[in-house]
Amino acid sequence: MEAYVLSWCIIGDFNDLMLTDEKRGGRGHPRALLEGFSETVMDCGLTDLGFIGEKFSRERARGTDRWIQERLDKGLATKEWCEMFPGAQVQVLEVSTSDHLPLCLQLNRQVYVPRSRRFRFENMWIQEKECQGIIKDYWTDAGNRELSDKLLHVVFDCKSGVEVWKEHNKILRLQDENGDWKDTNEEIQQVIIRYFENIFSTRATNYQLLDRAMFPKISKQQGQELIMPLTEEEVKNVIFTMHSEKSPGVDGLNPAFFQSYWDIVGNDVTVFCQNFKYRGAAGGGKLYACVSNTKSETTKTGL
């Protein structure tokens, strides 16, 4: 084979293996394919750059007896290229929704640190008394700040307190649909998968078309009611009619948070809604929906 003097590096999914230990699970990779790929790499004057992080970059059928893991993705480079970039390294990133993990080629020896996951309030925390104490302490500590500032204070400061508590409350076992307890990681994973598959499975739905539907207009009295000052009772009613598990806003706090801790946050939420209605004060998350729904509740009377 003709020798090339150009320094080069190739990185990605080669869809083949070089060594037997680059596969876990399933049948062993054919030796002829192992030898053929390895010889091709050598003939091209390439060397494996190795990796940092998870060894197996591709998997399928996780959590089953057909679970297979393989190192199909790798970085290869010539000797000349390695001399030009002696600090180069390939890091396997665990941030993919694909069955392949992405690779990050660093020319200088650095470690990629993925962004932390966005905070989301978990409804199961409500069942624990410790969580309520954490919320109350941090909300009180925020003092007389604007509601938007208080929410940020709770999310960024209270987050650490809640998640430290959460680390001591891990799932050790789950009861499946037949009432049997499962305690291994694989069994627990399958119970969760089956539960959500059942929730999100398609069901027959009967849709009725609206033919020449007539919708009444609001009356003058209802129009006057729309511009009346909001009361705490109106705001509370709207908050508590929201489904507790609706998607959280950008602050990570869902309706269940406001419903469960209304005695703590209710007054601030009411003041926010009143300011938003009359002065357009900024805020975020579920509270925009609260203001909108509070306005529309009046128009429902008699319609």
C-alpha positions in Angstrom: 0.0 0.0 0.0 1.3 3.5 -0.9 2.5 5.5 2.1 0.8 8.8 2.8 2.8 11.6 4.5 -0.3 13.6 5.4 -1.1 13.7 9.1 -4.7 12.8 9.7 -7.2 11.7 12.3 -10.5 10.0 11.9 -13.2 9.7 14.5 -16.7 8.3 14.6 -18.7 5.1 14.3 -16.6 2.4 12.5 -19.3 -0.3 13.0 -16.7 -2.9 13.7 -14.4 -4.0 16.6 -10.7 -4.5 17.0 -10.5 -6.6 20.2 -12.8 -9.2 21.8 -13.1 -7.2 25.0 -14.8 -4.3 23.0 -18.1 -6.2 23.2 -20.2 -7.4 26.2 -23.2 -9.6 25.9 -24.6 -11.6 23.0 -22.5 -13.7 20.7 -18.8 -13.2 20.4 -17.7 -11.0 17.5 -16.4 -13.2 14.6 -12.6 -13.5 14.8 -12.2 -12.9 11.0 -13.9 -9.5 11.3 -11.7 -8.6 14.3 -8.5 -9.5 12.4 -9.7 -7.8 9.2 -10.5 -4.5 10.8 -7.3 -4.5 12.9 -5.1 -5.2 9.9 -6.8 -2.4 7.9 -6.1 0.0 10.7 -2.4 -1.0 10.8 -2.1 -0.8 7.0 -3.4 2.7 7.1 -0.7 3.6 9.7 -3.4 4.5 12.3 -3.4 4.0 16.1 -6.2 3.9 18.6 -6.3 7.2 20.6 -8.0 5.4 23.5 -10.8 7.0 25.5 -11.9 8.7 28.7 -15.2 7.8 30.3 -17.6 5.0 29.4 -15.9 2.2 27.5 -18.9 1.0 25.5 -20.2 3.7 23.2 -23.2 1.8 21.8 -25.8 -0.4 23.5 -29.2 -2.0 22.8 -31.9 -3.9 24.7 -30.7 -2.5 28.0 -32.2 -4.1 31.1 -33.1 -7.4 29.2 -31.3 -10.7 28.7 -30.5 -9.5 25.2 -28.5 -6.4 26.5 -25.4 -5.8 24.3 -22.7 -3.2 24.7 -20.0 -2.5 22.1 -17.2 0.0 21.5 -18.0 0.8 17.9 -17.1 4.5 18.2 -13.5 5.5 18.5 -10.7 7.9 17.4 -7.8 6.8 15.1 -4.8 8.9 14.1 -1.5 8.5 12.4 1.8 8.7 14.3 2.6 12.1 12.7 -0.8 13.5 13.8 -0.2 12.2 17.4 3.2 14.0 17.5 1.5 17.3 16.4 -1.1 16.9 19.1 0.5 15.0 22.0 -2.2 16.1 24.5 -5.1 14.9 22.3 -7.7 12.7 23.9 -11.1 11.2 23.1 -13.8 11.6 25.7 -17.0 9.5 25.6 -19.9 11.8 26.6 -22.9 10.4 28.5 -25.4 13.0 27.3 -27.0 11.3 24.3 -30.6 10.1 23.6 -29.3 7.9 20.8 -28.1 4.3 21.2 -24.6 5.7 20.5 -22.8 7.9 23.0 -21.1 11.0 21.3 -17.3 11.4 21.3 -15.5 14.7 22.0 -12.0 15.1 20.6 -9.9 17.4 22.8 -6.7 18.6 21.2 -5.5 19.8 24.5 -5.8 17.6 27.5 -9.1 18.8 29.1 -12.1 17.0 30.6 -15.5 17.9 29.2 -18.0 18.6 32.0 -21.6 18.3 30.9 -24.1 20.9 32.1 -26.0 19.9 35.2 -29.6 18.8 34.7 -32.2 21.5 35.1 -33.9 21.4 38.5 -37.4 20.0 38.5 -39.6 19.7 41.5 -40.6 16.1 42.1 -44.2 15.5 43.4 -43.0 12.5 45.5 -41.1 14.9 47.7 -44.4 16.3 49.0 -45.0 13.1 51.0 -41.9 13.8 53.2 -42.2 16.2 56.1 -38.5 17.1 55.7 -39.2 18.7 52.3 -41.8 21.0 53.6 -39.4 22.2 56.3 -36.7 22.9 53.6 -39.2 24.9 51.5 -40.4 27.0 54.4 -36.9 27.8 55.7 -35.7 29.0 52.3 -38.9 30.9 51.4 -38.8 32.7 54.8 -35.1 33.4 54.3 -35.9 35.2 51.0 -37.6 37.9 53.0 -39.6 40.6 51.2 -38.1 40.1 47.7 -40.2 40.1 44.6 -41.9 36.7 43.9 -39.7 36.1 40.8 -36.6 36.6 43.0 -38.0 34.3 45.7 -38.6 31.6 43.2 -35.0 31.8 42.0 -33.8 31.8 45.6 -35.8 28.6 46.3 -34.7 26.9 43.1 -31.0 27.6 43.4 -30.6 27.5 47.2 -33.3 25.1 48.2 -32.3 22.8 45.4 -29.2 21.8 47.2 -31.1 21.1 50.4 -33.8 19.0 48.7 -31.3 17.0 46.5 -29.1 16.2 49.5 -32.2 14.9 51.2 -33.2 13.1 48.0 -29.9 11.2 48.0 -31.0 9.4 51.2 -34.3 8.4 49.7 -33.5 6.2 46.8 -35.8 3.5 45.3 -34.8 0.1 46.7 -37.8 -1.9 45.4 -41.0 -1.5 43.4 -44.3 -3.4 43.3 -45.3 -4.4 39.8 -48.8 -4.6 38.2 -49.2 -8.1 39.7 -48.4 -7.0 43.2 -45.0 -8.7 43.3 -42.0 -6.8 44.7 -38.9 -6.3 42.4 -35.6 -5.3 44.0 -32.9 -5.6 41.4 -32.0 -2.6 39.1 -33.1 -4.5 36.0 -36.4 -5.5 37.5 -37.1 -2.0 38.8 -36.3 -0.6 35.4 -38.8 -2.9 33.7 -41.6 -2.1 36.2 -41.1 1.6 35.4 -41.0 1.0 31.6 -44.2 -1.1 31.6 -46.0 1.5 33.8 -45.3 4.4 31.4 -45.9 2.3 28.3 -49.4 1.5 29.7 -50.0 5.2 30.5 -49.0 6.5 27.1 -50.4 3.7 24.9 -52.9 4.7 22.3 -56.6 4.3 23.1 -59.6 4.6 20.8 -61.1 8.1 21.0 -64.4 9.3 19.7 -64.1 12.9 18.4 -67.3 14.9 17.6 -67.1 17.7 15.1 -68.5 21.1 15.9 -70.9 22.0 13.1 -72.0 25.6 13.0 -71.4 25.9 16.7 -72.5 29.2 18.2 -70.6 30.6 21.2 -72.2 33.4 23.3 -70.5 36.6 24.0 -69.8 37.9 27.5 -72.3 40.3 29.0 -71.6 43.9 30.1 -71.7 42.7 33.7 -69.2 39.9 33.0 -67.0 42.5 31.3 -67.0 44.6 34.5 -66.2 41.5 36.6 -63.1 40.9 34.4 -61.6 44.2 35.5 -62.4 43.9 39.2 -59.4 43.4 41.6 -58.3 39.8 41.9 -58.8 38.2 45.3 -56.7 35.6 47.0 -59.6 33.2 46.9 -59.8 33.5 43.1 -56.1 32.9 42.6 -56.2 29.9 45.0 -59.1 28.4 43.1 -57.3 28.6 39.8 -54.1 27.2 41.3 -56.0 24.2 42.8 -57.9 23.5 39.5 -54.6 22.9 37.7 -53.5 19.3 37.4 -50.7 18.7 39.9 -48.5 16.9 37.5 -48.6 19.4 34.6 -45.2 20.3 33.1 -43.2 22.7 35.3 -42.3 26.2 34.1 -38.8 27.4 33.4 -38.2 27.6 37.2 -38.8 23.8 37.5 -41.8 24.3 39.9 -45.0 22.6 38.9 -48.6 23.2 40.2 -48.2 20.6 42.9 -45.5 22.8 44.5 -47.9 25.8 44.8 -50.8 23.6 45.9 -48.9 21.8 48.6 -47.2 24.8 50.1 -50.0 27.4 49.6 -49.8 28.4 53.2 -46.2 29.4 52.7 -46.3 30.9 49.2 -49.9 31.9 48.7 -49.7 35.5 49.7 -46.8 36.2 47.4 -48.4 34.4 44.5 -51.6 36.5 45.0 -49.7 39.8 45.1 -47.8 38.7 41.9 -51.0 38.0 40.1 -52.5 41.3 41.1 -49.4 43.2 40.0 -49.3 41.3 36.7 -52.9 42.1 35.9 -52.7 45.8 36.5 -49.0 46.7 35.9 -47.7 43.8 33.7 -45.1 42.9 36.3 -42.7 40.1 35.0 -42.5 36.7 36.5 -42.5 33.2 35.0 -43.4 29.6 35.0 -46.9 28.5 35.9 -47.9 31.9 37.3 -48.5 33.3 33.8 -51.1 30.6 33.3 -52.6 31.3 36.7 -53.2 35.0 35.8 -54.7 34.0 32.4 -57.0 31.4 33.9 -58.1 33.8 36.7 -59.3 36.2 34.1 -61.1 33.6 32.1 -62.9 32.1 35.1 -65.2 35.0 35.3 -66.3 34.6 31.7 -67.3 30.9 32.4 -70.2 32.0 34.6 -73.4 31.7 32.6 -71.7 30.6 29.4 
